[in-house]
Amino acid sequence: MQSTDPLLNEGLGMDAKWSTWQLGVLSLLVSLMPLSFTMAGHAKALPSVLLLLAGLALLWRHAATARSYRHAWPVIVVCLLALVYPALNILGHGLGWKQFDRPAHILLYLATAAVFSLPLRMRWIWFGFSLTAILLGTVCIVQHDVLGIARAYGLNGGGWGAIEFAMVLLVLSLLAWIRVLFASSNRLEQGLHVVGAVFAMYGALLTQSRGPLLSFALLLLLLLLFYARRTRHWRRALLLLGAIIAGSVLAGASVDAVVLHRLAAVGPEVATYNHRDDARGAVRERLEMWRTAGHAFLAHPLAGVGIDQFGVYARRQIAAGHANPVIVKYDHPHNEYLGAAATGGIPGLLVLLLTFGVPLGYFARHVHHEGEAVITAALAGLAVVGMYALCALTDNVFYRVMPHSLYFFLVPGLAVLAARLTTQQQVVHHA
């Protein structure tokens, strides 16, 4: 029977305009997006283009989509800030617009987020994400065990992309674990997501990327703690944690304990770091870059040295004898916070903090919702933002297109999804 509530009728009317096959196609396209970010070639842009067209149509014609955006406005606004500030910084420093190529992608993903205001086949999307995790984890296994590549790096970018690729894998693993722990599904679905989570974890281990792995470990522990407190299944959470720890130890031993040696090297490198005489090594070089980035911020606190200009500044410091030559090859300081401060000054750092902090607050407000779908979307958002915020302590998580695109695709999309679900429930309850 048709409701007399105009808001409810409007939402039902919007959904009715999209047929089952159209919603299915859009769901498949969304599920392919994380995979497309990790690939090379022009074909990977097809899902983005199709979702962009659908998103623009929704923003133009459907009031219910606009209502979801209004509900998610804090996240939308900070994403716009992350788009606008680099443009202002580029103008202020008189830089070329090549530096704006990466931030410009944000506008694309703010539009594609509109498709999350539709009743997508979310199970298909989560399936697609886990299948992507299995595929990418398999790629890492082939690279390491068959091709003999010491640090697996995925399908795109070469060795420099190992850290960023590990981040993508571990985000997919966290999303799979969320489905395992909080979604009502049959054993086949559960099994697929477990396999996806494990393959992604193992693939990330083969990248030997310490920062993402440590960040993931903390977030997975918090996720299990939240699960235990919410469901009161403390024994199940402890058993799962024990199984994950045991599996991780065995997996680490199977790759010659290289990751363990890299982790053990952190302390000695920190203790022996010397700006002038001993700055060689992954950790020491980071410390030298951080010191140089700090000097850049102190010297240019209001506007920084300019977007993507850290490498230029560091090489000038090396030439002047103020920085160690070991960092001459680096164009970013391997710390997103220091990088934002050095290149964008106080405003740049503030924009970055808002880019992480506002979505964290938004998703945290939805995580205690009674609906399973809302909780899943909120936890997924928290996992993505948390992973990036922690990894940003040891790497520039937005410096390359792959991790930058994944963040600004998922965070606005999940925010709009949570908004659609909550506003829809409010309208139904009101009716």
Secondary structure as GFF3:
##gff-version 3
##sequence-region A 1 431
A	DSSP	alpha_helix	6	16	.	.	.	ID=ss1
A	DSSP	alpha_helix	20	37	.	.	.	ID=ss2
A	DSSP	three_ten_helix	42	44	.	.	.	ID=ss3
A	DSSP	alpha_helix	45	61	.	.	.	ID=ss4
A	DSSP	alpha_helix	63	71	.	.	.	ID=ss5
A	DSSP	alpha_helix	73	93	.	.	.	ID=ss6
A	DSSP	three_ten_helix	97	100	.	.	.	ID=ss7
A	DSSP	alpha_helix	101	112	.	.	.	ID=ss8
A	DSSP	three_ten_helix	113	117	.	.	.	ID=ss9
A	DSSP	alpha_helix	122	141	.	.	.	ID=ss10
A	DSSP	pi_helix	142	146	.	.	.	ID=ss11
A	DSSP	three_ten_helix	158	161	.	.	.	ID=ss12
A	DSSP	alpha_helix	162	182	.	.	.	ID=ss13
A	DSSP	alpha_helix	187	207	.	.	.	ID=ss14
A	DSSP	alpha_helix	210	231	.	.	.	ID=ss15
A	DSSP	alpha_helix	234	254	.	.	.	ID=ss16
A	DSSP	alpha_helix	258	264	.	.	.	ID=ss17
A	DSSP	alpha_helix	266	272	.	.	.	ID=ss18
A	DSSP	alpha_helix	282	299	.	.	.	ID=ss19
A	DSSP	alpha_helix	310	319	.	.	.	ID=ss20
A	DSSP	three_ten_helix	325	327	.	.	.	ID=ss21
A	DSSP	alpha_helix	336	366	.	.	.	ID=ss22
A	DSSP	alpha_helix	372	391	.	.	.	ID=ss23
A	DSSP	alpha_helix	401	430	.	.	.	ID=ss24
###
